[in-house]
Amino acid sequence: MSYLGIDVGTTGCKVIAFDEKGDILAQAYAEYPLYRPQNGWSELDALEVYEKVLACLRKVTENIRHDPPVSIGISSQGEAVVPVDASGKPLARSIVTFDTRGDEFVPLFRERLGEERFFTITGMPLSGIGTVHKILWWKKYAPEVFKKARYFLCFEDFLIFRFGLPPAISFPLASRTMMFDVEGGTWSSEILGIAGIEPERLAQVYPSGTPLGEVSRKFAEELRWANLPVVATGGHDQPCGALGAGVVAEGLAMDATGTVECIAPAIPRFIAGEAMWRNNLCCYHHAFPGLYTTLVYNFTGGVILRWFRDQFGEKEKEMAERLGKDAYELLLAGLPENPTNLFVLPHFTMTGTPYFDSRSAGMVVGLSLNTTKKEFTKALLEGVSYEMKLNLKLLREAGIHVNRLRAIGGGAKSPVWLQLKADIYGMPVETLSVSEAACFGAALLGRKAKEEVRDFGALVNDLVRVQKVYEPDPERAKIYEERFVVYQRLYPALKNVIFQGGKGL
């Protein structure tokens, strides 16, 4: 017996089968192309995504013949939407999160509702990434698509529909559409009325972990499943990752380090004060029923280390290949034990929360002829961590307190970075037995639905095991606290020094 977790991302999907103890039985990953037909456009072919999910399901199924799946949960990227006909056939490519076409429709809601009212309803700071704005683009520029579409679906509800069930979407993913009344737990008639979108053209909304029924016999036969697994509502990928990391109590937060650095805490109630929306902090449903979460993030996360490896780590890459090691391991070996004298503003792509400044740029302050490569390497990690400490400070000012982090993603494999985070944040950072938290969170929701688990928190706490705790060093933490005061002055002082095409503007 196994429990399947599916994670659908922007450039690839993953399927993992877990056993009753939470251990991985089999897994598969597949990539699909991200299309950019015009400047600012980002699209996925939903059928290509579906076929890759099927391929992963087939591969996993081959390895769990003696442990057939009994349930399925889905973790999905946010905002991405696809128009489909009554049979589930896509009528256009899916418009994904960072496509800029939705920006045009932000003034509509700013004028009709205002930013504070919009946040009070949706829990989302008003911006162009919301699903509602993408639908409005079809309505204005592709009216034939808008007219023919029976449903506008995100990837969770799209897959559920393809599995042979009526379209259904979880509270967390519905929240990312900017059409959902977060406290009311239903589609917002106020938002939909302004947009001119009938609620019947959206999926039914349920809390995460709600049993929706079994996959169709036709779908099961296609995968050669003798049984019919139960499908559950899953969630947006970050809350699913938080669930899979066991972040189900106030004070705990997930710290996911991949290309982007993201922290997601567990919050006991909906928080909608000005300190939230003014700082672009969302507040929406957690994948753990009854809780809420928010996301603070920086788009330059682990990618900053990849940039440094590719541009300045040729020697380490060659040595790693020769020794059969990871180049990152060699780059991070022998870093200075104490805090550096450098300050790195990690806006190498654009900023995340709280600024959302697409014109900001990366900065390195304090270089001298005595600066070493190892100091520079450590300063890059410090810069990303200072930026996230700033976000943790803003959460605290909004009434959200985090006192312990649980690390997942690629950064969770680096003891050097984990200890540095503990020192800069001034709080313990934990690593876990679960390496694939988003899929695990989705699988847990499927299990909850299948087995009608009454004490879901007890199950999560039993299966998510802490492996190691990195405690802050008091002396280093004190130095970092002092230098954080300096760091906070960098962006305000340098935000007008913008470089585009080599020219200062």
C-alpha positions as CSV (number, residue, x, y, z in Angstrom):
1,M,0.0,0.0,0.0
2,S,1.4,3.4,-1.0
3,Y,0.3,7.1,-1.0
4,L,1.1,9.2,-4.0
5,G,2.2,12.8,-3.9
6,I,2.3,14.8,-7.2
7,D,4.1,18.2,-7.4
8,V,3.5,20.3,-10.5
9,G,6.0,23.1,-11.0
10,T,6.7,25.7,-13.6
11,T,9.4,23.7,-15.5
12,G,8.8,20.1,-14.3
13,C,6.7,17.7,-12.3
14,K,7.5,15.0,-9.7
15,V,5.6,12.0,-8.5
16,I,6.6,10.1,-5.3
17,A,5.1,7.1,-3.7
18,F,5.5,7.0,0.1
19,D,4.9,4.0,2.5
20,E,3.0,4.1,5.8
21,K,6.2,5.3,7.6
22,G,6.7,8.2,5.3
23,D,9.6,6.6,3.5
24,I,10.0,6.9,-0.3
25,L,9.2,3.8,-2.3
26,A,9.6,5.2,-5.8
27,Q,9.9,8.5,-7.5
28,A,10.0,10.1,-11.0
29,Y,10.7,13.5,-12.4
30,A,10.1,15.0,-15.8
31,E,10.6,18.4,-17.4
32,Y,8.5,20.3,-19.9
33,P,9.2,23.5,-21.9
34,L,8.3,26.9,-20.8
35,Y,7.2,29.0,-23.8
36,R,8.0,32.7,-24.2
37,P,6.3,33.7,-27.5
38,Q,6.6,37.4,-26.7
39,N,8.6,39.6,-24.3
40,G,6.9,39.3,-20.9
41,W,4.9,36.2,-21.8
42,S,5.4,32.9,-20.0
43,E,3.2,29.9,-21.0
44,L,2.9,26.1,-20.5
45,D,1.1,23.6,-22.7
46,A,-1.2,22.0,-20.2
47,L,-1.5,18.8,-22.2
48,E,2.3,18.5,-22.2
49,V,2.3,18.9,-18.5
50,Y,-0.4,16.2,-18.2
51,E,1.5,13.8,-20.4
52,K,4.6,14.3,-18.2
53,V,2.6,13.7,-15.1
54,L,1.3,10.5,-16.7
55,A,4.8,9.4,-17.6
56,C,5.9,9.9,-14.0
57,L,2.9,8.0,-12.7
58,R,3.7,5.1,-15.0
59,K,7.3,5.0,-14.0
60,V,6.5,5.0,-10.3
61,T,3.8,2.4,-10.8
62,E,6.3,0.0,-12.3
63,N,8.3,0.1,-9.1
64,I,5.4,-0.3,-6.6
65,R,3.5,-3.3,-8.1
66,H,3.5,-4.8,-4.6
67,D,2.4,-1.5,-3.0
68,P,-0.5,-0.2,-5.1
69,P,-1.4,3.4,-4.5
70,V,-4.5,4.0,-2.4
71,S,-4.6,7.8,-2.5
72,I,-3.4,10.8,-4.5
73,G,-2.7,14.4,-3.4
74,I,-1.5,17.2,-5.6
75,S,0.9,20.1,-4.9
76,S,0.7,22.8,-7.5
77,Q,2.4,26.0,-8.6
78,G,0.2,29.0,-8.0
79,E,-1.6,31.4,-10.3
80,A,-1.1,29.4,-13.6
81,V,-4.4,28.9,-15.3
82,V,-5.7,27.1,-18.4
83,P,-9.1,27.5,-20.2
84,V,-10.7,24.2,-21.0
85,D,-13.8,22.9,-22.7
86,A,-16.4,20.7,-21.1
87,S,-14.3,17.6,-21.8
88,G,-11.2,19.1,-20.2
89,K,-9.4,19.9,-23.5
90,P,-7.3,23.0,-23.3
91,L,-8.3,25.9,-25.5
92,A,-5.0,27.8,-25.1
93,R,-1.7,27.5,-23.4
94,S,-1.7,28.1,-19.7
95,I,-0.5,31.6,-18.6
96,V,1.9,31.1,-15.7
97,T,2.8,33.2,-12.6
98,F,5.4,35.6,-13.9
99,D,3.7,36.4,-17.2
100,T,3.3,40.2,-17.2
101,R,0.0,40.4,-19.2
102,G,-2.1,40.7,-16.1
103,D,-0.4,44.0,-15.0
104,E,-2.8,45.9,-17.3
105,F,-5.8,44.9,-15.2
106,V,-4.5,45.9,-11.8
107,P,-5.9,49.5,-12.0
108,L,-9.5,48.0,-12.4
109,F,-9.4,46.6,-8.9
110,R,-7.4,49.5,-7.4
111,E,-10.1,51.9,-8.6
112,R,-13.2,49.7,-7.8
113,L,-12.0,48.2,-4.5
114,G,-8.8,49.8,-3.3
115,E,-5.7,47.8,-2.2
116,E,-6.8,47.5,1.4
117,R,-10.3,46.1,0.6
118,F,-8.8,43.8,-2.0
119,F,-6.4,42.4,0.6
120,T,-9.1,42.0,3.2
121,I,-11.1,39.8,0.8
122,T,-8.3,37.8,-0.9
123,G,-5.4,37.9,1.6
124,M,-3.3,38.8,-1.4
125,P,-1.5,42.2,-2.1
126,L,-2.9,43.5,-5.4
127,S,-0.6,42.6,-8.3
128,G,-0.7,41.4,-11.8
129,I,0.3,37.8,-11.1
130,G,-3.2,36.8,-9.9
131,T,-5.2,34.3,-11.9
132,V,-8.1,36.7,-12.3
133,H,-5.9,39.1,-14.3
134,K,-4.9,36.3,-16.7
135,I,-8.5,35.4,-17.3
136,L,-9.3,39.1,-18.0
137,W,-6.5,39.1,-20.6
138,W,-8.3,36.3,-22.6
139,K,-11.6,38.1,-22.1
140,K,-10.2,41.3,-23.7
141,Y,-7.7,39.9,-26.3
142,A,-8.9,36.4,-27.0
143,P,-12.7,36.7,-26.6
144,E,-13.3,33.4,-28.6
145,V,-11.2,31.5,-26.0
146,F,-13.0,33.2,-23.1
147,K,-16.4,32.5,-24.6
148,K,-15.7,28.8,-25.4
149,A,-14.1,28.0,-22.1
150,R,-16.3,25.9,-19.8
151,Y,-13.8,26.2,-17.0
152,F,-10.7,28.2,-16.1
153,L,-8.6,25.8,-14.1
154,C,-5.3,25.9,-12.2
155,F,-3.1,22.8,-12.4
156,E,-4.5,21.0,-9.3
157,D,-8.1,21.2,-10.6
158,F,-7.0,20.5,-14.2
159,L,-5.4,17.2,-13.2
160,I,-8.3,16.2,-11.0
161,F,-10.6,16.8,-13.9
162,R,-8.4,14.7,-16.2
163,F,-8.4,12.0,-13.5
164,G,-12.2,11.6,-14.2
165,L,-13.6,13.7,-11.3
166,P,-15.4,17.1,-11.3
167,P,-13.0,20.0,-11.1
168,A,-12.0,20.7,-7.5
169,I,-9.5,23.1,-6.0
170,S,-8.0,23.4,-2.5
171,F,-8.4,26.5,-0.3
172,P,-4.6,27.3,-0.5
173,L,-4.4,27.2,-4.3
174,A,-7.8,29.0,-4.7
175,S,-6.3,31.7,-2.6
176,R,-3.5,32.3,-5.1
177,T,-6.1,33.2,-7.8
178,M,-7.0,36.5,-6.2
179,M,-10.7,35.5,-6.7
180,F,-11.2,33.7,-3.3
181,D,-12.8,35.1,-0.2
182,V,-10.2,33.7,2.3
183,E,-12.3,34.1,5.4
184,G,-15.5,33.1,3.8
185,G,-14.1,30.0,2.2
186,T,-15.8,30.6,-1.2
187,W,-15.3,32.4,-4.4
188,S,-15.7,36.1,-3.9
189,S,-18.8,37.4,-5.6
190,E,-17.4,40.9,-5.2
191,I,-14.2,40.1,-7.2
192,L,-16.0,37.9,-9.8
193,G,-18.6,40.6,-10.3
194,I,-16.0,43.2,-11.1
195,A,-14.2,40.8,-13.4
196,G,-17.4,39.5,-15.1
197,I,-16.6,35.8,-14.4
198,E,-19.3,33.4,-13.4
199,P,-18.4,31.2,-10.4
200,E,-19.7,28.2,-12.3
201,R,-16.8,28.5,-14.6
202,L,-14.4,27.8,-11.7
203,A,-13.7,24.6,-9.8
204,Q,-15.5,23.8,-6.6
205,V,-13.5,24.8,-3.6
206,Y,-12.7,22.6,-0.6
207,P,-10.3,22.5,2.4
208,S,-7.0,20.7,1.8
209,G,-7.3,16.9,2.4
210,T,-11.0,16.7,1.4
211,P,-11.8,13.3,-0.2
212,L,-13.2,14.0,-3.7
213,G,-13.8,10.4,-4.9
214,E,-11.9,7.7,-6.7
215,V,-10.2,8.1,-10.1
216,S,-12.2,7.0,-13.0
217,R,-12.1,3.3,-14.1
218,K,-10.8,4.5,-17.5
219,F,-7.9,6.4,-15.9
220,A,-7.0,3.5,-13.6
221,E,-6.9,1.1,-16.6
222,E,-4.6,3.5,-18.5
223,L,-2.1,3.1,-15.6
224,R,-2.9,-0.6,-15.1
225,W,-4.1,0.0,-11.5
226,A,-6.3,-2.8,-10.2
227,N,-7.7,-0.5,-7.5
228,L,-9.1,3.0,-7.7
229,P,-7.1,5.4,-5.6
230,V,-9.0,8.2,-3.7
231,V,-8.1,11.7,-4.9
232,A,-7.9,14.5,-2.3
233,T,-7.6,18.2,-2.5
234,G,-4.0,19.2,-2.1
235,G,-2.6,22.7,-2.1
236,H,-0.3,25.4,-3.4
237,D,3.3,24.1,-3.4
238,Q,4.7,26.2,-0.6
239,P,2.0,25.4,2.0
240,C,2.3,21.7,0.9
241,G,6.0,22.0,1.5
242,A,5.4,23.5,4.9
243,L,3.0,20.6,5.7
244,G,5.6,18.1,4.5
245,A,8.1,19.7,6.8
246,G,5.8,19.4,9.8
247,V,5.2,23.1,10.1
248,V,1.8,22.7,11.8
249,A,2.2,24.8,15.0
250,E,2.6,28.5,15.7
251,G,6.2,29.5,15.9
252,L,7.4,27.0,13.3
253,A,8.3,28.0,9.7
254,M,9.5,26.2,6.6
255,D,12.7,27.6,5.1
256,A,13.0,26.4,1.5
257,T,16.2,27.1,-0.3
258,G,16.1,26.4,-4.1
259,T,16.5,28.9,-6.9
260,V,14.3,31.2,-4.7
261,E,14.6,31.5,-0.9
262,C,11.2,31.2,0.8
263,I,10.0,31.1,4.4
264,A,6.5,30.0,5.2
265,P,5.3,30.0,8.8
266,A,2.2,28.4,10.4
267,I,-0.3,31.1,11.5
268,P,-3.3,30.4,13.7
269,R,-5.6,33.1,12.3
270,F,-6.1,35.4,9.3
271,I,-4.1,38.6,9.6
272,A,-5.0,41.5,7.4
273,G,-3.4,44.6,8.9
274,E,-1.7,47.4,7.0
275,A,1.7,45.9,8.1
276,M,0.8,43.0,5.8
277,W,-0.4,44.5,2.6
278,R,1.9,47.5,2.6
279,N,4.9,45.1,2.7
280,N,3.4,42.8,0.0
281,L,2.9,40.0,2.6
282,C,0.1,37.6,1.7
283,C,-2.1,35.7,4.2
284,Y,-4.0,32.6,3.1
285,H,-4.9,29.1,4.0
286,H,-2.2,26.6,5.0
287,A,-2.4,23.0,3.6
288,F,-3.0,22.0,7.3
289,P,-6.7,22.6,7.9
290,G,-7.5,25.4,10.2
291,L,-4.2,27.2,9.9
292,Y,-3.0,30.1,7.7
293,T,0.4,31.0,6.2
294,T,2.2,33.7,4.5
295,L,5.2,33.7,2.2
296,V,8.3,35.9,2.5
297,Y,10.9,35.3,-0.2
298,N,13.8,36.6,-2.3
299,F,14.1,35.6,-5.9
300,T,17.9,35.5,-5.6
301,G,18.2,32.5,-3.3
302,G,20.3,29.5,-4.1
303,V,20.7,30.8,-7.6
304,I,23.3,33.2,-6.3
305,L,25.6,30.4,-5.5
306,R,25.0,28.8,-8.9
307,W,26.0,32.1,-10.6
308,F,29.2,32.2,-8.5
309,R,30.0,28.6,-9.3
310,D,29.5,29.1,-13.1
311,Q,31.4,32.4,-13.3
312,F,34.2,32.0,-10.7
313,G,34.2,28.3,-9.7
314,E,35.9,26.7,-12.7
315,K,38.6,25.2,-10.6
316,E,36.1,23.7,-8.1
317,K,34.0,22.3,-10.9
318,E,37.0,20.6,-12.5
319,M,38.2,19.3,-9.1
320,A,34.7,18.0,-8.2
321,E,34.5,16.1,-11.5
322,R,37.8,14.6,-10.9
323,L,37.1,13.6,-7.3
324,G,33.4,12.6,-7.9
325,K,32.2,15.3,-5.5
326,D,29.8,18.2,-5.6
327,A,31.3,21.5,-6.8
328,Y,29.2,23.4,-4.1
329,E,30.8,21.2,-1.4
330,L,34.2,22.4,-2.5
331,L,33.1,26.0,-2.9
332,L,31.8,26.1,0.7
333,A,34.7,24.2,2.2
334,G,37.1,26.3,4.3
335,L,34.9,29.5,4.6
336,P,35.9,31.9,7.3
337,E,34.5,31.0,10.7
338,N,33.6,34.6,11.7
339,P,31.3,37.0,9.9
340,T,32.8,38.8,7.0
341,N,33.2,42.6,6.6
342,L,31.3,42.5,3.3
343,F,27.7,43.4,2.6
344,V,25.9,41.9,-0.4
345,L,22.5,43.2,-1.5
346,P,21.1,39.9,-3.1
347,H,18.9,41.5,-5.8
348,F,20.6,39.7,-8.7
349,T,17.3,39.0,-10.4
350,M,14.7,41.3,-8.8
351,T,13.6,41.7,-5.2
352,G,10.9,39.6,-3.6
353,T,9.1,40.7,-0.5
354,P,8.8,43.4,0.7
355,Y,9.8,45.6,-2.2
356,F,8.9,43.8,-5.4
357,D,11.3,46.1,-7.2
358,S,12.1,44.8,-10.7
359,R,14.7,47.6,-11.2
360,S,16.9,46.9,-8.2
361,A,20.3,45.3,-8.7
362,G,22.8,43.3,-6.8
363,M,25.5,45.2,-4.8
364,V,28.7,44.2,-3.0
365,V,29.9,46.8,-0.4
366,G,33.2,46.7,1.4
367,L,35.6,45.1,-1.1
368,S,39.3,45.7,-0.7
369,L,42.5,44.2,-2.1
370,N,42.6,42.0,0.9
371,T,39.2,40.4,0.2
372,T,39.6,36.6,-0.5
373,K,37.5,34.3,-2.7
374,K,36.3,32.5,0.4
375,E,35.3,35.7,2.1
376,F,33.3,36.7,-1.0
377,T,31.6,33.3,-1.1
378,K,30.5,33.5,2.5
379,A,29.3,37.1,1.9
380,L,27.0,35.9,-0.8
381,L,25.3,33.5,1.7
382,E,25.2,36.2,4.3
383,G,23.5,38.6,1.9
384,V,20.7,36.2,1.1
385,S,20.3,35.5,4.8
386,Y,20.3,39.2,5.8
387,E,17.5,39.7,3.3
388,M,15.4,36.9,4.8
389,K,16.1,38.3,8.3
390,L,14.6,41.5,7.2
391,N,11.5,39.7,6.1
392,L,11.3,37.8,9.4
393,K,11.5,41.2,11.1
394,L,8.6,42.5,9.0
395,L,6.6,39.3,10.0
396,R,7.3,40.0,13.6
397,E,6.1,43.6,13.3
398,A,2.8,42.2,11.7
399,G,2.3,40.0,14.7
400,I,3.7,36.7,13.2
401,H,6.4,35.2,15.4
402,V,8.8,32.6,14.2
403,N,11.2,31.0,16.6
404,R,12.3,27.9,14.8
405,L,13.0,27.1,11.1
406,R,12.8,23.8,9.3
407,A,15.1,23.7,6.2
408,I,14.1,21.9,3.0
409,G,15.4,22.2,-0.6
410,G,19.0,22.2,-1.9
411,G,20.2,24.6,0.8
412,A,19.2,22.0,3.5
413,K,22.2,19.9,2.3
414,S,24.8,22.5,3.3
415,P,25.8,22.4,7.0
416,V,27.8,25.6,6.4
417,W,24.8,27.6,5.2
418,L,22.5,26.1,7.8
419,Q,24.8,27.2,10.7
420,L,25.2,30.6,9.1
421,K,21.4,31.0,9.0
422,A,21.0,30.0,12.6
423,D,23.7,32.6,13.5
424,I,22.1,35.4,11.5
425,Y,18.5,34.7,12.3
426,G,19.3,34.0,16.0
427,M,17.2,30.9,16.1
428,P,17.5,27.1,15.7
429,V,17.4,25.7,12.2
430,E,16.4,22.0,11.8
431,T,17.0,19.5,9.1
432,L,14.4,16.7,8.5
433,S,14.2,13.1,7.5
434,V,11.9,14.1,4.6
435,S,13.7,15.4,1.6
436,E,10.8,16.0,-0.8
437,A,8.5,18.1,1.4
438,A,6.0,19.3,-1.2
439,C,5.2,15.8,-2.5
440,F,5.2,14.5,1.0
441,G,2.7,17.1,2.1
442,A,0.5,16.3,-0.9
443,A,0.7,12.6,-0.1
444,L,-0.2,13.2,3.6
445,L,-3.3,15.0,2.4
446,G,-4.2,12.1,0.2
447,R,-3.7,9.7,3.2
448,K,-5.9,12.0,5.4
449,A,-8.7,11.7,2.9
450,K,-8.4,7.9,2.3
451,E,-8.1,6.9,5.9
452,E,-10.3,9.7,7.4
453,V,-7.5,10.6,9.8
454,R,-9.0,12.3,12.8
455,D,-5.8,13.5,14.5
456,F,-4.0,14.7,11.4
457,G,-1.5,16.7,13.5
458,A,-0.4,13.6,15.4
459,L,0.2,11.8,12.1
460,V,2.3,14.6,10.7
461,N,4.3,15.0,13.8
462,D,4.9,11.2,13.9
463,L,6.1,11.0,10.3
464,V,8.2,14.2,10.1
465,R,11.3,13.6,12.0
466,V,14.0,16.1,12.9
467,Q,17.5,14.9,12.0
468,K,19.7,17.7,13.2
469,V,19.4,21.1,14.9
470,Y,21.8,24.0,14.2
471,E,21.8,26.3,17.2
472,P,23.0,29.9,16.9
473,D,26.5,30.7,18.2
474,P,26.0,33.6,20.7
475,E,29.1,35.5,19.7
476,R,28.5,35.3,16.0
477,A,24.8,36.0,16.4
478,K,25.7,39.2,18.3
479,I,28.0,40.4,15.6
480,Y,25.4,39.6,12.9
481,E,22.7,41.5,14.8
482,E,25.0,44.6,14.8
483,R,25.8,44.3,11.1
484,F,22.1,43.8,10.2
485,V,21.5,47.4,11.3
486,V,24.0,48.4,8.5
487,Y,22.4,46.0,6.0
488,Q,19.0,47.5,6.4
489,R,20.4,50.9,5.2
490,L,21.7,49.4,1.9
491,Y,18.6,49.2,-0.2
492,P,17.2,52.7,0.7
493,A,20.6,54.2,0.1
494,L,21.3,52.5,-3.2
495,K,17.9,51.9,-4.8
496,N,18.3,54.9,-7.1
497,V,21.6,53.6,-8.4
498,I,20.1,51.3,-11.0
499,F,22.1,49.9,-13.9
500,Q,20.4,48.9,-17.1
501,G,22.4,48.2,-20.2
502,G,25.5,49.5,-18.6
503,K,24.1,52.9,-17.9
504,G,23.3,54.3,-14.5
505,L,19.7,55.7,-14.3
